[in-house]
Amino acid sequence: MSDIAKGGFIARMIGPKRRWRQYKARVSQLPPNYRTAVEAIARHMMHFVPADGASDASRFENLAALFEQAAANGTPIREIVGHDPVKFVEEFVRACSDGGYVPARARKQLTDAIARVAL
């Protein structure tokens, strides 16, 4: 096996594992209630959201980032996920598939802002 082929194989094997460990470390630093919410959402995504390779890692990283920011701001969990956590997960996954949670949210905010003023 060539060094390049080995490198590609190793990167595929270690890269996702490293990202997963980093994600888990980030989640472990959250306050207990936020951590429990993230773990429940992640468990739901693992069981009910089709796997999508590299974007899976990004999706979990985006989830951690969302809850890290919410915890830092003191945003209540219910304000993040709403009254239907399943719907939240579906929208979150869709947003991540559209280029990331934050860009999707920013696109929606722009669209909503224009809709309010452009009668």
N, C-alpha and C positions, 0 to 999 in steps of 0.2 A: 504494500500500500504506500502511495506517495505521501510525502510530508503534507502536501496541500490537502489531499483527501483525508488524512488523519486529522489535520487541523479543522477541516469542515465538520468532521464527525464529532470531534471533541467540543467544538463550539456549539453544535446542536445539542449535545448531551449536557454540557455544563451551563451554557447560557441560560436556557429556560429554568434550570434548577436554581441557578444563582439568583435570577430575577424573582423566582418564587420565594426563596429564602429571604430576600430583601423585602418583598411584599409582606411576608409573615412577620418579620421584625418590625416593620412600620406599624402593622396592625396591633402587635403586642404592646406598643407604646401608647395606644389610645386609652382614654378613660374607659373603665369597665363597661359602661352601658353602650358606648360607641363601638367598642371592640365586639361586644356580643351582637350588635346589629350588623356590623360588617361580616362577621362570621356566618350569621344566618343568611345574609344576602349572597355571600360567596357560595355557601352550601347549595342554595337554591339555583344559582347560576350553573354550578357544576352538574347538577342533576337535570335541569330543564332547558339549558341553553346549548344549542349545538356548538361543538368545539370548532374553533377557527384559527388554529395554529398560533402564529405570532401575535395576532390581535387579542388572543386570550390573555396573555401576559399584560398587555397594555390595558385591557379592560379591568383587570384586578388592580393594577397600579392606579388607574383613574379612580376606582372605588376608594382605595386607601387615601388618595389625595383629597377627594371630596369630603371624606369623614375627618381627615386631619384638619382641613380648613374649617369645617363645621365645629369641631371640638374647640379649635383655637378661638373661634368667634362666639362660642357659647350657643350656637344654633341648636334648638331642640331637635331630637331625632325625628319626631313626627313632622316637623316642618321640612325635613329633608325628604322623607319617603312618602309623606302624605298619609291618607287613611287607607290606601290600598297598596301595600308593599309589593304585591305581585305586579301591579300596573307600573310601579316605580321601576322594578327590575326590567320589565319589558321596554320601557322608555329609555332607561339607562343603557341597555344593551343596544338598542336601535341607535341611540346617540353616539355610542362608542363606535358603532359600525359606520357611522357617517363622518368619521374623521376625529373622533375623540369627544368626550363629554363636554369639555369646556368650549371647543369651537362650535359644537352643535347648539349648546345653550346660548352662545353669543349670536349665532345665526338666528335663533328663535327670538332673542331679545331685539335684534335689529328689525326683523320682520314685523314683530308686534308693535314696535315704536313707529314704524312707517305706517302700519295699518291704522294706528290711532290718529295720526295727523293727516293722512291722505284720504279724505272723505270723498 
